[in-house]
Amino acid sequence: MMTTGELTARHLVELYLERIEAVDKNGPKVSSVIETNPDALTIASSLDQERRIGKTHGPLHGIPILIKDNIDTHDRMQTTSGSLALEGHIAPSDAFIVKKLRSAGAVILGKANLSEWANFRGKHSVSGWSSRGGLARNPYVLDRSACGSSSGSAVAVAANLCVAAIGTETDGSIICPSQTNSIVGIKPTLGLWSRSGIIPIAHSQDTAGPMARTVADAAILLGTLTGVDEQDSATKPSKERAFKDYTQFLDENGFKGARIGVARKMTGTNKRIIKIFESCLDAMKRMGAVIVDPADVSDPNKFGKTEMEVLHHEFKADLNKYLASTKAPVRTLAEIIKFNEKNKDRVMPYFGQEHMEAAQKKGSLDEKKYRDALAKNHRLTRKEGIDKTMRTHKLDAIVAPSGGPSWIIDLINGDTIGWEIESASPAAVAGYPNITVPAGYIFGLPVGISFFAKAWQEPILIRLAYAFEQATKIRKPPEFLTTANLKL
């Protein structure tokens, strides 16, 4: 429509801003957008002018994208990670992936709400809540959690408040909200996208990734933001492994001859989830896949404690390094803790900051306990985990339910996830790619299926996810139900 002149970027931005006002701020009030870009219309008009003279920057030219509020933008928008401790903070420069977005002609529509500090503040957190942005709600059933930490990004995509969004993940923060809000989420290989200019948790697991309503849209965004960043050494291996265009791997016949391993221990015991998952496996068989069942990987319980040891150590080191490079109102983790305590009525009305306090007590990254924990995590999830399973069974990918139906929001007790499924953790800890696609609904609440594999296998996973999506066409838009309709 833009190519033919039927639609301009400015008009599209106007429509999305109107919808954000109607759906996010009023109406159902899903609170997924923490701030809109005051320059969005001006940027869109400039991009329209470029199009009129025959200059376009690719498939994202004039397309409105929301980005999570822990990603730096050097403009009139704040970057706060949802925290009042960083209120008023203007980043000194764009994050690397934001520079990529701008050069691709995307319109950064605004910043998405998130679980404060990417859900790494308190042990009894409420996913989707931040002291600056309030509570993001699931558009399928409004009294249910949107999951986190990329809750706002997922909700905005699901509710059609943007074309696509960017989230970040350390362990499940793209996969969980994507599956809980019935969208496509890609957690890339660590290093496929740069992390510079993103408020960190842990450099050994952090990555940003695309969130969209279709695999094709997610693939477009994925390829646009790849590239080697001199400020992030993890991106160096991507020079030989990344693609600028992942849409070339969209193949409706992608399952023909593919060997798919079933992470059977990750399916849990919920009969409704298992029924949905089995129907997904049947669909793959019909499309020509060879199903290897079981093909299990590392039990997250084996590395759960050492993962937290790594996260606490790296959070302190990485966050202090990030803050030191800014002119933020707080410049260290210790100062954040003091601010939160001083302003606890506004910042901590529902849950505390136990993770921050635990991280502050950790020493340097030279400590043997940290180095041993990191080595154990990588051994269990890589060499003895995903790599071993795929090599033993000669697999193209491993599949598991992404999670279960969302839980009721509980501001008193915090998140009460009743799932037995932790399929996001092995790939997250390993730094390997993971894609979730809508798989079904339980009483109107979305459930997803995850495809994950070894490092740099995004082309294969996109091929499989797209084939599954096109064959099943499961996703349906949200209806903003007040509570679950148990008669569905």
Secondary structure, 3 states (H helix, E strand, C coil): CCCCCCCCHHHHHHHHHHHHHHHHHCCCCCCCEEEECCCHHHHHHHHHHHHHCCCCCCCCCCCEEEEECCECCCCCCCCCCCCHHHCCCCCCCCCHHHHHHHHCCCEEEEEECCCHHHHCCCCCCCCCEECCCEECECCCECCEECCCCCHHHHHHHHCCCCCEEEEEECCCCCHHHHHHCCCEEEECCECCECCCCECCCCCCCCEEEEEECCHHHHHHHHHHCCCCECCEHHHHHHHHCCCCCHHHHCCCCCCCCCEEEECHHHCCCCHHHHHHHHHHHHHHHHCCCEEECCCCCCCHHHCHHHHHHHHHHHHHHHHHHHHHCCCCCCCCHHHHHHHHHHCHHHHCCCCCCHHHHHHHCCCCCCCHHHHHHHHHHHHHHHHHHHHHHHHHHCCCEEEEECCCCCCECCCCCCCCCCCCCCCHHHHHHHCCCEEEEEEEEECCEEEEEEEECCCCCHHHHHHHHHHHHHHHCCCCCCCCECCCCCCC
